[in-house]
Amino acid sequence: MDLSIIIPLFNEEESLNELASWIARVVDKEGLSYEIIFVDDGSTDRSWAAIERLCSENKCIRGVRFRRNYGKSAALGHGFQVCSGNVVITMDADLQDSPDEIPALYRMIIHEGYDLVSGWKKKRYDPFIKNSTSKLYNWTTRRMSGLKLHDMNCGLKAYRQEVVKSIEVRGEMHRYIPVIAYWAGFRKIGEKVVVHRRRKYGVTKFGMDRFMKGYLDLLSITFVSRFGRRPMHLFGSAGTVIFMVGLVAAVYLGAQKIYDLNHGIRARLIADSPYFYIALVAMIIGTQLFLTGFLAEMISRAVSDKPPYQVAGETGFGE
């Protein structure tokens, strides 16, 4: 199959029919074999009924429904598992991403050899607060990751199939998929200026809580990508260094005490020195960090591969 289009959604029943028709019209014109995978992230409106109807009308449309709202990362992660296209495109269901961008994104993957192409909403039709926080978030992510993309969180992206089958998306980390792919070894990552359309139906799901979670997840993904499989390298190294600093300080205090006693110098108690307590605290903290690294290493080897969500139903697959 040439193309898989994954569309996570939450309460977007009004836009689904128009979006599916638009995508089918664009892709049919290109003569590509395709599948459209709608992942209903626990919608409370009639989105699932709309998806079932679309699946009955078009055999290229698939549907997955979660039991409750698990978040966009879980929806994309499951879509990545079940898709089969050589090129995978993700887009939002609110019609702010234009399906007319699909052919150009497809060609950038197939003909220009990109592993991942991220959309860049250069002109945005979002509220001022959302625009401002997005710019700050993107600047911080570029600085921390070293990946020079203007719009990390654009929902419109294209991937080579190997990329989506090789990465894991959890929590709120869908914002950092380019970073995850880059640290996984996929180096040819580009971007394309895409049209951002005004919202036609529904309301935005953006909130300040998502902004805060985004930065916390950036710290998480930075740690996980570098030390997730080897936490002992971080905690063990830090713990060893801090313990050794405390040990050297304690040995120095002890040696000084012995020297003073051997030379008849009246020496105060070691416990009277503030450096003794600093050394003691350093050794305790160092030991705790080392043990944390050891336990994290054991846990990382025993973590279950079971996904953090439950699928309530599927439609259109194999029919």
ZIVEN-V73435 format. One record per helix or strand of 3 or more residues. SS is the DSSP state (hx for helix, st for strand). FROM is the first residue (numbers start at 1). TO is the last residue. Records with the same first field share a line. If there is no record, write none. Layout:
# ZIVEN-V73435
SS=FROM-TO + FROM-TO
This chain:
# ZIVEN-V73435
st=3-9 + 34-40 + 61-66 + 87-90 + 116-120 + 157-160 + 189-193 + 311-315
hx=13-30 + 47-57 + 72-82 + 99-110 + 128-145 + 161-166 + 173-183 + 208-227 + 231-262 + 270-272 + 274-302
